[in-house]
Amino acid sequence: MDAVPVDSVIEASAECSDRARAEALLSASLAAARGPRRSREEDARWRLTMSVVAAAPGIKAAEARIVDDRGRLVAERSVSDRTAKSCVALARAVGAWAQIVLDDEIVREREEAAFREREAERPPPESRPIRVTAPVESPSVDGGLDDSGGEPRRAEERTLEVGTMLFLRNGAAASGGVFGVSPFVAVAFADKWVLRPSLMYGTSTSRVSVDESSSANLSSIGGRFDVCRRMPGNYIDHRGIEFDACVGGDAARVWSGGEATARGSLGPSVVLRGELGYDFGLEIRSMFGVNLSRAPFMSEEELPPFVAAAELGASVRFR
């Protein structure tokens, strides 16, 4: 079996101060790696491309793609780094993943070559009458053959997650916060895109002055809608950590006694999901946004201009 070297390149749209060092590390990790020759061109090579982007404030992400010497996609992977100080950590993770992929391709090519040799050495079967039958149309299934080259096409996975979060946020009152529960549904569609609607119900962590002689707790009920970009971690069989970078908004009704007002905010959020097994996972979520309704409520002062929230919960995934 003939093997060819692998070229690597880093495309950084985000700040990457140590890009030269990261490129050198990625090239060194693939110096001895090889991919099976599939093209008839002598100078054709395999290629690894790593694109670095700013996924969220303080977080860098890398989208890695491996194509063979014919220019066809073999594998792709997303990795992220929360330190966001350099690109070396991303290059190290991508390099380790690429070596595994290339080794698997070499092994598979050798097994297929050995199978072809055994088939060629097998004596021809005895001539038998050929019975012609009408062709039977088989139902189409995911994972069939690609019309372009006869290669297997991977089925696009659709998932649905149902879960509940406990949240703590500000922005409903001039002082203190709101603590409550937030059930949600996350629907994966297209390629790595997720819709995440959720409900929110909670009560204030401190009492608000009604007048000079009395105070009361606030109650809040509302909902939030986010559109997220999912970046799965570098792990096997979908077991590990996933990172979702989202943008969305929320609206809520806040009341106490006979008085009520509306609250709302817009801003980004991030979700980290760690799968424990059997499609059950723990989730951590943080949100930061602009307060759209800062009008005083009851005898309070004007609300702060920004809203922040932290959530902790669990979810179950249905495939």
ZAKOL-189832 format. One record per residue (C-alpha): x, y, z; residue in three letters. Coordinates in nm, 2 decimals, m for minus. Layout:
BEGIN
@px: X	py: Y	pz: Z	firo: ALA
...
END
This chain:
BEGIN
@px: 0.00	py: 0.00	pz: 0.00	firo: MET
@px: 0.13	py: 0.34	pz: m0.10	firo: ASP
@px: 0.11	py: 0.63	pz: 0.16	firo: ALA
@px: 0.15	py: 1.00	pz: 0.13	firo: VAL
@px: 0.25	py: 1.28	pz: 0.37	firo: PRO
@px: m0.01	py: 1.51	pz: 0.54	firo: VAL
@px: 0.00	py: 1.90	pz: 0.51	firo: ASP
@px: m0.14	py: 2.11	pz: 0.79	firo: SER
@px: m0.25	py: 2.47	pz: 0.80	firo: VAL
@px: m0.40	py: 2.70	pz: 1.07	firo: ILE
@px: m0.66	py: 2.97	pz: 0.96	firo: GLU
@px: m0.71	py: 3.21	pz: 1.26	firo: ALA
@px: m0.99	py: 3.47	pz: 1.24	firo: SER
@px: m0.95	py: 3.52	pz: 1.62	firo: ALA
@px: m0.65	py: 3.66	pz: 1.80	firo: GLU
@px: m0.38	py: 3.39	pz: 1.79	firo: CYS
@px: m0.06	py: 3.55	pz: 1.93	firo: SER
@px: 0.14	py: 3.22	pz: 1.92	firo: ASP
@px: 0.02	py: 3.11	pz: 1.57	firo: ARG
@px: 0.38	py: 3.04	pz: 1.45	firo: ALA
@px: 0.44	py: 2.81	pz: 1.75	firo: ARG
@px: 0.10	py: 2.64	pz: 1.71	firo: ALA
@px: 0.17	py: 2.57	pz: 1.34	firo: GLU
@px: 0.51	py: 2.43	pz: 1.42	firo: ALA
@px: 0.36	py: 2.21	pz: 1.69	firo: LEU
@px: 0.09	py: 2.08	pz: 1.45	firo: LEU
@px: 0.34	py: 2.02	pz: 1.17	firo: SER
@px: 0.57	py: 1.83	pz: 1.41	firo: ALA
@px: 0.29	py: 1.61	pz: 1.54	firo: SER
@px: 0.20	py: 1.51	pz: 1.18	firo: LEU
@px: 0.56	py: 1.48	pz: 1.05	firo: ALA
@px: 0.55	py: 1.10	pz: 1.07	firo: ALA
@px: 0.18	py: 1.06	pz: 0.99	firo: ALA
@px: 0.07	py: 0.93	pz: 0.66	firo: ARG
@px: m0.25	py: 0.88	pz: 0.47	firo: GLY
@px: m0.32	py: 0.61	pz: 0.21	firo: PRO
@px: m0.28	py: 0.71	pz: m0.15	firo: ARG
@px: m0.61	py: 0.74	pz: m0.33	firo: ARG
@px: m0.53	py: 0.99	pz: m0.61	firo: SER
@px: m0.35	py: 0.92	pz: m0.93	firo: ARG
@px: m0.15	py: 1.24	pz: m0.91	firo: GLU
@px: 0.20	py: 1.19	pz: m0.78	firo: GLU
@px: 0.22	py: 1.52	pz: m0.59	firo: ASP
@px: m0.12	py: 1.50	pz: m0.42	firo: ALA
@px: m0.12	py: 1.50	pz: m0.04	firo: ARG
@px: m0.36	py: 1.47	pz: 0.24	firo: TRP
@px: m0.45	py: 1.80	pz: 0.42	firo: ARG
@px: m0.54	py: 1.90	pz: 0.77	firo: LEU
@px: m0.70	py: 2.25	pz: 0.82	firo: THR
@px: m0.76	py: 2.40	pz: 1.16	firo: MET
@px: m0.97	py: 2.72	pz: 1.18	firo: SER
@px: m0.95	py: 2.91	pz: 1.50	firo: VAL
@px: m1.25	py: 3.13	pz: 1.60	firo: VAL
@px: m1.37	py: 3.32	pz: 1.91	firo: ALA
@px: m1.66	py: 3.11	pz: 2.02	firo: ALA
@px: m1.75	py: 3.33	pz: 2.32	firo: ALA
@px: m1.58	py: 3.59	pz: 2.54	firo: PRO
@px: m1.28	py: 3.42	pz: 2.69	firo: GLY
@px: m1.32	py: 3.10	pz: 2.48	firo: ILE
@px: m1.14	py: 3.00	pz: 2.16	firo: LYS
@px: m1.27	py: 2.71	pz: 1.94	firo: ALA
@px: m1.11	py: 2.52	pz: 1.66	firo: ALA
@px: m1.28	py: 2.35	pz: 1.37	firo: GLU
@px: m1.06	py: 2.08	pz: 1.22	firo: ALA
@px: m1.11	py: 1.91	pz: 0.89	firo: ARG
@px: m0.91	py: 1.63	pz: 0.72	firo: ILE
@px: m0.94	py: 1.57	pz: 0.34	firo: VAL
@px: m0.76	py: 1.30	pz: 0.15	firo: ASP
@px: m0.54	py: 1.35	pz: m0.16	firo: ASP
@px: m0.85	py: 1.36	pz: m0.38	firo: ARG
@px: m0.99	py: 1.66	pz: m0.19	firo: GLY
@px: m1.27	py: 1.46	pz: m0.02	firo: ARG
@px: m1.37	py: 1.51	pz: 0.34	firo: LEU
@px: m1.26	py: 1.22	pz: 0.57	firo: VAL
@px: m1.33	py: 1.35	pz: 0.92	firo: ALA
@px: m1.40	py: 1.67	pz: 1.11	firo: GLU
@px: m1.38	py: 1.77	pz: 1.48	firo: ARG
@px: m1.45	py: 2.07	pz: 1.70	firo: SER
@px: m1.24	py: 2.15	pz: 2.01	firo: VAL
@px: m1.25	py: 2.45	pz: 2.25	firo: SER
@px: m1.02	py: 2.61	pz: 2.51	firo: ASP
@px: m1.16	py: 2.82	pz: 2.79	firo: ARG
@px: m0.82	py: 2.97	pz: 2.89	firo: THR
@px: m0.82	py: 3.16	pz: 2.55	firo: ALA
@px: m0.45	py: 3.26	pz: 2.61	firo: LYS
@px: m0.30	py: 3.07	pz: 2.32	firo: SER
@px: m0.36	py: 2.84	pz: 2.03	firo: CYS
@px: m0.10	py: 2.58	pz: 2.12	firo: VAL
@px: m0.35	py: 2.39	pz: 2.34	firo: ALA
@px: m0.59	py: 2.37	pz: 2.04	firo: LEU
@px: m0.31	py: 2.26	pz: 1.80	firo: ALA
@px: m0.20	py: 1.99	pz: 2.05	firo: ARG
@px: m0.56	py: 1.85	pz: 2.07	firo: ALA
@px: m0.62	py: 1.86	pz: 1.70	firo: VAL
@px: m0.28	py: 1.69	pz: 1.63	firo: GLY
@px: m0.36	py: 1.40	pz: 1.86	firo: ALA
@px: m0.70	py: 1.35	pz: 1.71	firo: TRP
@px: m0.56	py: 1.37	pz: 1.35	firo: ALA
@px: m0.30	py: 1.10	pz: 1.43	firo: GLN
@px: m0.58	py: 0.86	pz: 1.54	firo: ILE
@px: m0.79	py: 0.93	pz: 1.23	firo: VAL
@px: m0.49	py: 0.88	pz: 0.99	firo: LEU
@px: m0.39	py: 0.55	pz: 1.17	firo: ASP
@px: m0.75	py: 0.43	pz: 1.13	firo: ASP
@px: m0.75	py: 0.51	pz: 0.76	firo: GLU
@px: m0.42	py: 0.33	pz: 0.71	firo: ILE
@px: m0.55	py: 0.02	pz: 0.89	firo: VAL
@px: m0.87	py: 0.02	pz: 0.69	firo: ARG
@px: m0.69	py: 0.06	pz: 0.36	firo: GLU
@px: m0.46	py: m0.23	pz: 0.44	firo: ARG
@px: m0.76	py: m0.45	pz: 0.53	firo: GLU
@px: m0.94	py: m0.37	pz: 0.21	firo: GLU
@px: m0.62	py: m0.44	pz: 0.01	firo: ALA
@px: m0.58	py: m0.78	pz: 0.18	firo: ALA
@px: m0.94	py: m0.86	pz: 0.11	firo: PHE
@px: m0.90	py: m0.77	pz: m0.26	firo: ARG
@px: m0.59	py: m0.99	pz: m0.28	firo: GLU
@px: m0.77	py: m1.29	pz: m0.13	firo: ARG
@px: m1.07	py: m1.24	pz: m0.37	firo: GLU
@px: m0.83	py: m1.23	pz: m0.67	firo: ALA
@px: m0.66	py: m1.56	pz: m0.56	firo: GLU
@px: m0.99	py: m1.74	pz: m0.51	firo: ARG
@px: m1.07	py: m1.98	pz: m0.79	firo: PRO
@px: m1.38	py: m1.89	pz: m1.01	firo: PRO
@px: m1.70	py: m2.06	pz: m0.90	firo: PRO
@px: m1.85	py: m2.34	pz: m1.10	firo: GLU
@px: m2.09	py: m2.24	pz: m1.37	firo: SER
@px: m2.45	py: m2.26	pz: m1.25	firo: ARG
@px: m2.78	py: m2.17	pz: m1.42	firo: PRO
@px: m2.86	py: m1.80	pz: m1.37	firo: ILE
@px: m3.21	py: m1.73	pz: m1.26	firo: ARG
@px: m3.33	py: m1.38	pz: m1.35	firo: VAL
@px: m3.57	py: m1.21	pz: m1.11	firo: THR
@px: m3.73	py: m0.88	pz: m1.11	firo: ALA
@px: m3.54	py: m0.61	pz: m0.92	firo: PRO
@px: m3.68	py: m0.53	pz: m0.58	firo: VAL
@px: m3.67	py: m0.17	pz: m0.47	firo: GLU
@px: m3.54	py: m0.14	pz: m0.12	firo: SER
@px: m3.65	py: 0.15	pz: 0.10	firo: PRO
@px: m3.40	py: 0.42	pz: 0.14	firo: SER
@px: m3.22	py: 0.44	pz: 0.47	firo: VAL
@px: m2.97	py: 0.68	pz: 0.62	firo: ASP
@px: m2.61	py: 0.59	pz: 0.58	firo: GLY
@px: m2.65	py: 0.48	pz: 0.22	firo: GLY
@px: m2.39	py: 0.53	pz: m0.06	firo: LEU
@px: m2.29	py: 0.87	pz: m0.18	firo: ASP
@px: m2.37	py: 0.91	pz: m0.55	firo: ASP
@px: m2.05	py: 1.10	pz: m0.61	firo: SER
@px: m1.80	py: 0.83	pz: m0.52	firo: GLY
@px: m1.97	py: 0.52	pz: m0.38	firo: GLY
@px: m1.85	py: 0.60	pz: m0.02	firo: GLU
@px: m2.07	py: 0.56	pz: 0.28	firo: PRO
@px: m2.27	py: 0.86	pz: 0.38	firo: ARG
@px: m2.30	py: 0.92	pz: 0.75	firo: ARG
@px: m2.65	py: 0.98	pz: 0.88	firo: ALA
@px: m2.72	py: 1.32	pz: 1.02	firo: GLU
@px: m2.82	py: 1.27	pz: 1.39	firo: GLU
@px: m3.13	py: 1.44	pz: 1.53	firo: ARG
@px: m3.15	py: 1.47	pz: 1.91	firo: THR
@px: m3.40	py: 1.61	pz: 2.16	firo: LEU
@px: m3.30	py: 1.70	pz: 2.52	firo: GLU
@px: m3.55	py: 1.76	pz: 2.80	firo: VAL
@px: m3.42	py: 1.89	pz: 3.14	firo: GLY
@px: m3.46	py: 2.13	pz: 3.43	firo: THR
@px: m3.23	py: 2.39	pz: 3.57	firo: MET
@px: m3.21	py: 2.58	pz: 3.90	firo: LEU
@px: m3.13	py: 2.95	pz: 3.83	firo: PHE
@px: m3.01	py: 3.26	pz: 4.01	firo: LEU
@px: m3.03	py: 3.59	pz: 3.83	firo: ARG
@px: m3.06	py: 3.96	pz: 3.89	firo: ASN
@px: m3.25	py: 4.23	pz: 3.70	firo: GLY
@px: m3.60	py: 4.18	pz: 3.84	firo: ALA
@px: m3.55	py: 4.42	pz: 4.13	firo: ALA
@px: m3.32	py: 4.70	pz: 4.21	firo: ALA
@px: m3.15	py: 4.49	pz: 4.48	firo: SER
@px: m3.11	py: 4.11	pz: 4.53	firo: GLY
@px: m3.19	py: 3.85	pz: 4.28	firo: GLY
@px: m3.44	py: 3.58	pz: 4.18	firo: VAL
@px: m3.40	py: 3.21	pz: 4.25	firo: PHE
@px: m3.62	py: 2.95	pz: 4.08	firo: GLY
@px: m3.66	py: 2.66	pz: 3.84	firo: VAL
@px: m3.63	py: 2.66	pz: 3.46	firo: SER
@px: m3.75	py: 2.35	pz: 3.26	firo: PRO
@px: m3.63	py: 2.35	pz: 2.90	firo: PHE
@px: m3.62	py: 2.16	pz: 2.57	firo: VAL
@px: m3.32	py: 2.16	pz: 2.33	firo: ALA
@px: m3.39	py: 2.05	pz: 1.97	firo: VAL
@px: m3.09	py: 1.98	pz: 1.75	firo: ALA
@px: m3.14	py: 2.05	pz: 1.38	firo: PHE
@px: m2.93	py: 2.10	pz: 1.06	firo: ALA
@px: m2.56	py: 2.06	pz: 1.14	firo: ASP
@px: m2.47	py: 2.14	pz: 1.50	firo: LYS
@px: m2.74	py: 2.40	pz: 1.55	firo: TRP
@px: m2.98	py: 2.38	pz: 1.85	firo: VAL
@px: m3.30	py: 2.56	pz: 1.94	firo: LEU
@px: m3.35	py: 2.59	pz: 2.32	firo: ARG
@px: m3.68	py: 2.73	pz: 2.45	firo: PRO
@px: m3.72	py: 2.74	pz: 2.83	firo: SER
@px: m3.96	py: 2.85	pz: 3.10	firo: LEU
@px: m3.87	py: 3.04	pz: 3.42	firo: MET
@px: m4.05	py: 3.06	pz: 3.76	firo: TYR
@px: m3.89	py: 3.20	pz: 4.07	firo: GLY
@px: m3.91	py: 3.43	pz: 4.37	firo: THR
@px: m3.69	py: 3.71	pz: 4.49	firo: SER
@px: m3.41	py: 3.64	pz: 4.73	firo: THR
@px: m3.48	py: 3.95	pz: 4.94	firo: SER
@px: m3.79	py: 4.14	pz: 5.03	firo: ARG
@px: m3.89	py: 4.46	pz: 4.85	firo: VAL
@px: m4.03	py: 4.76	pz: 5.03	firo: SER
@px: m4.40	py: 4.81	pz: 4.97	firo: VAL
@px: m4.41	py: 5.13	pz: 5.18	firo: ASP
@px: m4.24	py: 5.27	pz: 5.48	firo: GLU
@px: m4.39	py: 5.01	pz: 5.71	firo: SER
@px: m4.40	py: 4.68	pz: 5.51	firo: SER
@px: m4.21	py: 4.47	pz: 5.26	firo: SER
@px: m4.28	py: 4.17	pz: 5.04	firo: ALA
@px: m4.12	py: 3.91	pz: 4.81	firo: ASN
@px: m4.15	py: 3.94	pz: 4.44	firo: LEU
@px: m4.26	py: 3.65	pz: 4.21	firo: SER
@px: m4.15	py: 3.61	pz: 3.85	firo: SER
@px: m4.27	py: 3.39	pz: 3.56	firo: ILE
@px: m4.16	py: 3.40	pz: 3.20	firo: GLY
@px: m3.96	py: 3.23	pz: 2.93	firo: GLY
@px: m3.64	py: 3.25	pz: 2.72	firo: ARG
@px: m3.56	py: 3.14	pz: 2.37	firo: PHE
@px: m3.20	py: 3.08	pz: 2.24	firo: ASP
@px: m3.04	py: 2.97	pz: 1.91	firo: VAL
@px: m2.71	py: 2.78	pz: 1.98	firo: CYS
@px: m2.41	py: 2.66	pz: 1.79	firo: ARG
@px: m2.30	py: 2.32	pz: 1.93	firo: ARG
@px: m1.93	py: 2.23	pz: 1.95	firo: MET
@px: m1.88	py: 1.87	pz: 2.06	firo: PRO
@px: m1.57	py: 1.79	pz: 2.26	firo: GLY
@px: m1.28	py: 1.56	pz: 2.16	firo: ASN
@px: m1.42	py: 1.23	pz: 2.28	firo: TYR
@px: m1.55	py: 0.89	pz: 2.15	firo: ILE
@px: m1.90	py: 0.77	pz: 2.10	firo: ASP
@px: m2.06	py: 1.10	pz: 2.21	firo: HIS
@px: m1.95	py: 1.06	pz: 2.57	firo: ARG
@px: m1.78	py: 1.37	pz: 2.73	firo: GLY
@px: m1.84	py: 1.74	pz: 2.73	firo: ILE
@px: m2.03	py: 1.95	pz: 2.48	firo: GLU
@px: m2.02	py: 2.33	pz: 2.45	firo: PHE
@px: m2.31	py: 2.54	pz: 2.32	firo: ASP
@px: m2.26	py: 2.91	pz: 2.23	firo: ALA
@px: m2.61	py: 3.08	pz: 2.22	firo: CYS
@px: m2.78	py: 3.41	pz: 2.17	firo: VAL
@px: m3.13	py: 3.49	pz: 2.27	firo: GLY
@px: m3.37	py: 3.68	pz: 2.49	firo: GLY
@px: m3.62	py: 3.65	pz: 2.77	firo: ASP
@px: m3.93	py: 3.81	pz: 2.90	firo: ALA
@px: m4.10	py: 3.78	pz: 3.23	firo: ALA
@px: m4.39	py: 3.92	pz: 3.45	firo: ARG
@px: m4.29	py: 4.03	pz: 3.80	firo: VAL
@px: m4.56	py: 4.09	pz: 4.06	firo: TRP
@px: m4.62	py: 4.13	pz: 4.43	firo: SER
@px: m4.96	py: 4.17	pz: 4.58	firo: GLY
@px: m5.18	py: 4.36	pz: 4.34	firo: GLY
@px: m4.90	py: 4.53	pz: 4.15	firo: GLU
@px: m4.71	py: 4.39	pz: 3.85	firo: ALA
@px: m4.46	py: 4.49	pz: 3.58	firo: THR
@px: m4.28	py: 4.34	pz: 3.28	firo: ALA
@px: m3.91	py: 4.26	pz: 3.25	firo: ARG
@px: m3.70	py: 4.15	pz: 2.95	firo: GLY
@px: m3.33	py: 4.12	pz: 2.84	firo: SER
@px: m3.13	py: 4.03	pz: 2.53	firo: LEU
@px: m2.78	py: 3.87	pz: 2.53	firo: GLY
@px: m2.55	py: 3.57	pz: 2.48	firo: PRO
@px: m2.53	py: 3.26	pz: 2.69	firo: SER
@px: m2.31	py: 2.95	pz: 2.71	firo: VAL
@px: m2.39	py: 2.59	pz: 2.81	firo: VAL
@px: m2.16	py: 2.31	pz: 2.91	firo: LEU
@px: m2.30	py: 1.96	pz: 2.92	firo: ARG
@px: m2.12	py: 1.66	pz: 3.06	firo: GLY
@px: m2.27	py: 1.32	pz: 2.97	firo: GLU
@px: m2.26	py: 1.07	pz: 3.25	firo: LEU
@px: m2.40	py: 0.77	pz: 3.05	firo: GLY
@px: m2.73	py: 0.64	pz: 2.92	firo: TYR
@px: m2.79	py: 0.98	pz: 2.76	firo: ASP
@px: m2.82	py: 1.15	pz: 3.10	firo: PHE
@px: m2.60	py: 1.46	pz: 3.15	firo: GLY
@px: m2.53	py: 1.75	pz: 3.39	firo: LEU
@px: m2.55	py: 2.10	pz: 3.26	firo: GLU
@px: m2.40	py: 2.44	pz: 3.36	firo: ILE
@px: m2.53	py: 2.75	pz: 3.20	firo: ARG
@px: m2.44	py: 3.12	pz: 3.23	firo: SER
@px: m2.61	py: 3.42	pz: 3.07	firo: MET
@px: m2.52	py: 3.79	pz: 3.03	firo: PHE
@px: m2.75	py: 4.05	pz: 2.87	firo: GLY
@px: m2.88	py: 4.40	pz: 2.85	firo: VAL
@px: m3.18	py: 4.49	pz: 3.07	firo: ASN
@px: m3.46	py: 4.61	pz: 2.84	firo: LEU
@px: m3.70	py: 4.73	pz: 3.12	firo: SER
@px: m3.53	py: 4.94	pz: 3.40	firo: ARG
@px: m3.84	py: 5.12	pz: 3.52	firo: ALA
@px: m3.87	py: 5.13	pz: 3.91	firo: PRO
@px: m4.12	py: 4.88	pz: 4.06	firo: PHE
@px: m4.32	py: 4.97	pz: 4.38	firo: MET
@px: m4.10	py: 5.19	pz: 4.59	firo: SER
@px: m3.76	py: 5.08	pz: 4.44	firo: GLU
@px: m3.50	py: 5.27	pz: 4.24	firo: GLU
@px: m3.42	py: 5.22	pz: 3.87	firo: GLU
@px: m3.29	py: 4.87	pz: 3.78	firo: LEU
@px: m2.93	py: 4.80	pz: 3.68	firo: PRO
@px: m2.85	py: 4.82	pz: 3.30	firo: PRO
@px: m2.72	py: 4.47	pz: 3.27	firo: PHE
@px: m2.85	py: 4.12	pz: 3.37	firo: VAL
@px: m2.65	py: 3.81	pz: 3.46	firo: ALA
@px: m2.76	py: 3.46	pz: 3.55	firo: ALA
@px: m2.61	py: 3.12	pz: 3.65	firo: ALA
@px: m2.79	py: 2.79	pz: 3.61	firo: GLU
@px: m2.72	py: 2.43	pz: 3.72	firo: LEU
@px: m2.93	py: 2.13	pz: 3.62	firo: GLY
@px: m2.96	py: 1.80	pz: 3.43	firo: ALA
@px: m3.11	py: 1.67	pz: 3.11	firo: SER
@px: m3.20	py: 1.35	pz: 2.93	firo: VAL
@px: m3.12	py: 1.31	pz: 2.55	firo: ARG
@px: m3.35	py: 1.12	pz: 2.31	firo: PHE
@px: m3.19	py: 1.02	pz: 1.98	firo: ARG
END
